[in-house]
Each structure stands twice: as structure tokens, then as C-alpha cells.
Amino acid sequence: MEGVTPETVVWTRDTTNPEKRDVWTAMMRGFCSRCPRCGKGRLFRKFLKCDGHCPVCDLDFSPHRADDLPAYLVIVIVGHIVVPTVLWIETDYSPPVWLQLAIYLPLTLFASLALLQPVKGAVIGLQWALRMHGFDENPPSDIPPV
């Protein structure tokens, strides 16, 4: 009598048919401080404090890991905007130093503060869309809760 072996099942990405998540849509929704899944619920309860869950679709926001990263991203983004502008104005118009300091320092501070929340929301949207840091439907059990 021959032994009957069960057919081997190979698990692939196509086997489970997970929810489709568009990266750009999720990032734009996060940039607008909205839930990356539904786009209707609010993402933040305070200026940089993430809400516990979406009030519309009940998506849990606790797995996000975007606490320190947006500050560095904002500095890089503002630097990439302000520095070319400063160089262009300096080479074409050559204003006095006191005028440059009176304009560029408040501009840099305002731009940094204005972009903190949108960049953090975009990072959370990116993490959700790519199923990073516990945003997967079936996260491994060995990952400790955040």
C-alpha cells in the first residue's frame, strides 16, 4: 500500500488576495491629515499626537512609527526649498544681510512648523499602504505591541 501524501500548498502573495492599498492615495490622505484608508476620519487629535483609531472606518493608528522621522524630513524638505531660493535671490538681487535675515529666518521657521503635521501624516499613510510596522492584517505574533 502506497502512502498518500497531501498536495503541497505554496503560499504566495496572490493566494491571500489582501486589500489593495494605493501608496500615493494613502500618502496624500495622510498629508491632508485624514485616515489613509477611508480619507474621511481625522488622523491627529492634537498637533502631532496621532488619534487612537479612525472614527469612520475604525482603522487602528497605534502601530505607526513616525514619531521622530518627520522632524528630520521637514528639515530636509525646507532646506531644499529655502536654500535654492536664497541662492537665487542673492545672485540676482544681492539684498543687504539684515534684510535677508529678517526674511529667511521667519520663513524657515514658519515653513518647518507648517510642514510637520502633513509630513508626519504622509509617513503614516506610507506605512499603512506598505503594511509596515503592524499595519498588516495578520502581523506576526512575535512582534511586541507598540
N, C-alpha and C positions, 0 to 999 in steps of 0.2 A: 504494500500500500504506500503510495507516494504521499508525502506531506503537502498539505495545501498551504501556500504562503499567501498572505493577503497582498493585494496590489499596493505598491509603494506610492504614497501621495507626496508629491513635491509641492511645497508651499512657495508660491511666487507672489509678486505684487498684484498680479491680475486675479489671484484666487479669492481674495477677500473683498474686492470692489469697495474701497474706502470712499468716504465723501470727497468729492472734488474740491480742491482749495486753490483758488487763483491767487498767486503771490502778489501781483500788482494791485488787485482789488482789495485784498486784505491790508496791504500797506497803506493804500490811500484812505481806507476807512479808519485805520489806526491814526494816520496823520491828521484826520479830521476829528479825533478823539471819540470815535464811535467803535462799537463792537466789530471785530474783524469778521465775524461770521454773518451777522444779520445787517449790520450797518445802521441800526436804529438805536440800540441801547448805548448809554454813555460808558466810557472806558475809565474815566477818572472820577473819584469822589471829591478830591482836593486837587491842588495844583499839580503835584506829582505823585499823589497816592492813588494807586490803582484800586478800582472798586473790586469787591469780592467776586461778583458774578454779574452777568448781563441781566438787567431787569426784563428784557424782552424774550431772549432765547435761552436764558439760564446757562450760558457758557461760563465755566469756572475760569477766572483770571489768575488764580493763585499760582499756577506753575510758571508764570513769566519770570524771566531772569534779566530784567532790563533796568536794574537799579543804578549802577554806576556807568554803564556804557553810553547812554545818551549825552552825558555831560562832555565826554571826550569827542563824540561825534559832532556835537553842536560847536565845539571849539574849532574842529577841523572845517566844518561847513562855513562858519562865519569867517574863518581865516581865508578860505578860498574865495569868498565874496569880497571881503574888505580889502585884502592886500592888492589884488589887481586894480581895484578902484582907486586906492591910494596912489599906486604907481602911475596910473593913467593921469590922475589929476596933477600929481607932482611933475610929471614930464611935460604936460601940455600947458599948465597954468602957473605952476610954482607959487602957491599962496604962502603967506608967512606961517611960521611954525605955530604961533599961538592960535591961528585960525584952524590949522589942521588938528591940533589937539582939542580945540573946542568942538569940532565936528566929529572926528573919528572915535574918540573915547566914548561919548554917549551913544553913538551909532553902534559901536561894537557891543556895549553893554545891553542896549535895547534889543539888538538882533539875537544875542545869546539867550536872553530871558524869553524872548518871543518864540524861539525855536525849541526850547527844552521840551515842552509837552508834546508838540507834534512829532518830534523825532523819537521820543520815547514811545508814543503810540504806534508809529511806523515800525519800530523794532518789535513791539509786542505783536503786531499784525504779521510781521515776517516770521516770528517764532511760531505763531499759530498755523500759518499757511504751510510751513515746512515740517510741522509736527515735532517741534523741538521742545526739550525741557518739560515733558509731561503733558503736552497738548495733544498727544496721540490718544485714540480711543481706548487702546489696550496697552498702557505703559507697562514695562517690566516691573515685577513685584519687588525687585531688589533695590529700586531707586527710593531713597528716603523722601518723605514729604517735605515740601518747602516751607 
